Each structure stands twice: as structure tokens, then as C-alpha cells.
Amino acid sequence: MKAAIYSRKSKFTGKGESTQNQIEICKDYLSTHFDIDEYAIYEDEGFSGGNTARPEFQKMIKDAKFKKFDILICYRLDRISRNISDFSNLIEIINDKSINFVSVREQFDTTTPMGRAMMYIASVFAQLERETIAERIKDNMHQLARSGRWLGGTYPTGFNSEPIVYIDSNMKEKKMYQLIPIPEQLSIVKLIYDKYLELQSLSKVETYCLQNNIKTPQGNDYQKNTLKMILTNPVYAIADESIYNFFSSNGADICNDKTEFNGKNGVTAYNKRVLKNNILQKINAFSEWTVAIGKHKGIIPGKDWVEVQRTFKRNRKDAPRRGTSAAAILSGLMRCSCGSFMRVHYGQFKPNSNERYHYYGCNLKVLSKGEKCNAIRLSGDKTESIVIDYLKYAIPNTVFKKIQDTKKKYRDMDQRNKSIKEQIDKNYKAIENLVKSLANNENSLAATYIVSELEKLAKENQGLENKINSNSDMELFSLELLEQACIEFAKKIDTADFNEKRRLIHTIVDKIVWDGENLDVKLLEIK
């Protein structure tokens, strides 16, 4: 029989339940309970159990489908997954291939109905624990938000933060953070609010900033997304009656009495956005915000901040809706050589069609009225045909060969890593034997030799560990995903509809750069 040992830990550490400790515990269990001839080890270091996007886990699943092992063993159930759906999918796969599953800590054995039932129950509790912890953290953050303190994260433009030490009701010293103004940055924020109220358009404010060389604190040009974040952030608003009435009428959770909105301090708000892996998923409705009077001073009168929000709402309502039939396949990938992205423009309707002609034009050229870039725009249909034809040629003629060559490099690297790890294990066993010998001969002449050998082996292992390429598995996994995407592109691109073509191209292309004369199609990086 052959066993598969799976180990995982979110962060690297050699202590406690490290992946190596998990593996050793599983080995001991296998030697005691099963007649195992050989085993394979799948080890994911630095990956969360919240999802299955782990290279060794995916490799294990692939091997399970080909029944390359008879038993799957792990130290603890949540090493496999903290998600019930993912765990159920794994069990379905291994049950289909008659592979037994063992969890050492929970003592599960899927050869019995009770073992399978208990395993699913434990999986439910593992997910419940994770969700309970997340909910507790969320509740604590809501409670802290009610104090008006700065809860951390990226500072809003115009502010920094500093710690303030205070004594709580139990006479204990505590620390909280308060926003500290940066006057030169806040003067630009005030200008942005004034210009938006005057021009009533984000695009026009963006153009104004470009033409007047107004930069972000990082030295970049202001773009619409950045401007909107500033214009919708209540941190700049003065906590006055207008602000209170606005949030009250929108159903927000207001932490202070109306009488406290006296026009002095600024406003803090929590739960404004939903983030996942630090990526914005959505902006919450005002009714989901927790609003409090901050410890800092506001700079924008409440009525002005409220008017900005109402203008945004009017502009969304009045914006013309464009049919998706005229959408561009390469939007999001096109870049001008000046560094700006290329915006999609729409022209007249095509003959006997409800679709419009579309074009790719430099966004910086449009916003600066041609002052900062003069690249000519591109025909959408023609550009998309050129890119697809290039990919149809490049994938079989150059890309596949480069992928195969790079995969071979990483496989060789994996083999080298395996040899290094085997030598490290061999040295550890030698160290264990020497330690036992030292315990029996600590007063003998051999003790000096044993200590010398221990130091030699420990130093050798340290050097060997430095030679291991810990990224090779992840890079090989990424290459295999890219290879599958290229195969899918070649098979489907000629018959795919618009949405499918867009997806196929976006899975293999990083960006496309237009320098005014030539297109440079850059695929996702193959290292």
C-alpha cells in the first residue's frame, strides 16, 4: 500500500504544528497502524486553509484522481480545509477512487459510516470556528469605531496618525491612534472639493488636475478613482447638523447624539467598503456605515460634503447606459506607451446593426486635451483581429516551447530540492543517532568527536536548506495553469462568443502596449 501525507501551515515556523512536525506525526501513525510500503508527501507552507488554491494540495488532488495512493492522512482535519464545500469535494473524489482518509488528531477512519459522519461534523465545526472568530473581530472593530478613533489601514490623503496614551476607567494605561493633518495635502483636498462643486464632473476635475500639474502625495497624476475616494470620504467633513441629518436620513448607525455635531471635529466611518484580500469588492450603502465624531478636525463644511454626494447620485442617474453589444474585447489590457491606459470610445452604428464602431484611445491624451500625449487612436475591430491572429501564431510556435523549457527547469529544480531534502533528512537521522550516542558516552573520549560531528552535520544542513528553492512548486503550478489556458485558447477562440473570447484572451495576456505605430502584446510572465 502507498499513503499520501498532506501537511499545511499558514505561516512558516519551525515550532509547534510545523509542516515537518505534522509529517513526522503522520509517519509514526502509519508505521503503527498500517502496513505501508511507501508514501508521498504534499507540503504547503504559507497557505491559508480558507480555499484550495494551494500548489501541493492541487497536485495531491490530481494524483488522487489517478489513484496514486491508497490512504490520505493528515495530522488534523483543518490542515486539509476550513471550508465545508471544499472538504466535501475532496471526500467525494477519494471515495470515488476507494481511497481511505485518516486524520490523526480526530482519529477519523472513513472505512466506517460513523467515521464518515464524524468527519463531516468536525468539518462543520472547523468552519463555524473560523466564521465565529471573524464575526467577533468584526464586532470588536464596530465597537472601537464608535469611539471615533482611527482604526488603522491606509491613511486618507492629507493625514498621518500618531499614538495617544490615555487612562481608561479601570485606571489602566491604554493607547489609541488619532489622525494628524498634513496642511499642504489638505489644501489640495479642499481644491478638489471646490472644483467638483464648480465643474460637477469627475472627468473635468481629473482634466483640471492634469492641466495644472496637481499630483498625489506619491507624485502620480490624479485619476478618477482616486478623486472619487477623496470626494466620498467623510473624514474631511465637519461634524455639523448637515452631516448628522444626511446620515440619519440614510439609516446609518450614528454613534453620537445630534447635539454633539457642533461643527468642530471631523467624521470617521467604518464598514464603508467590502474588501477581500485587500481588493475592493463593493461600496456599502450608507445604511451599513457606522459613523462617529472623530478626534481630528474636519475641513469641508457638512453641507458641501452632502452636496458632493448628491451630485454623484444625480450623475449616476443621468448617465446614459451603453449597450454591452458594443463592448470591447481588449478593454483593461490596452496601454499607451506614455503609461496611461487606453479608453474605449464609441462611434456611429455599424450598417444594419445595433452595435457601434469602437476605438481604443489614450486616456491621458483625452484628459489633457492632447497636451501630454498625441498617440493616434486605434480601430477596435482591426486591433482585436491583429491580437487574436498574433496569439494564434505565437502560442504553438513560441509560447508552448518556452513553457515546456521552463517547466523542465522547475522539474529539475524540484528534483534537486528533493535530493537536498533527502540529504537533510539523512543528516537529521545521523544527528539523532549521535545524540543518543552522546547520552551514553558523555564522559568518554568519544564525546568530543561526537560533538564535532553534530556541529558539522548541523552546519551542513543549514547550508543545504539555503539551497532549496521554496518558490519552485508555486511557479510550476502557475506555468501549468498558463499552459492549460493556452490550450483552451487554441481550441475555442475561433468559435467563441464575445464574452468567451474576452475571457480566453485575458487569461493569457498581461497587457498590450501601443506606441503610436506598433502593438506589443505581452503575455503573462514566464520566468
Secondary structure, 3 states (H helix, E strand, C coil): CEEEEEEEECCCCCCCCCHHHHHHHHHHHHHHHCCCCEEEEEEEECCCCCCCCCHHHHHHHHHHHCCCCCEEEECCHHHHCCCHHHHHHHHHHHHHCCCEEEECCCCEECCCHHHHHHHHHHHHHHHHHHHHHHHHHHHHHHHHHCCCCCCCCCCCCCEEEEEEEEECCCCCEEEEEEEEECHHHHHHHHHHHHHHHHHCCHHHHHHHHHHCCCECCCCCECCHHHHHHHHCCHHHECCCHHHHHHHHHCCCEECCCHHHCCCCEEEEEECCEEEECCEEEEECCHHHCEEEEEEEECCECHHHHHHHHHHHHHHHHHCCCCCHHHCCCCCCCEEECCCCEEEEEEEEECCCCCCEEEEEEEHHHHHCCCCCCCCCCEEHHHHHHHHHHHHHHHHHHHHHHHHHHHHHHHHHHHHHHHHHHHHHHHHHHHHHHHHHHHHHCCCCCHHHHHHHHHHHHHHHHHHHHHHCCCCHHHHHHHHHHHHHHHHHHHHHCCCCCHHHHHHHHHCCEEEEEECCCCEEEEECCCC
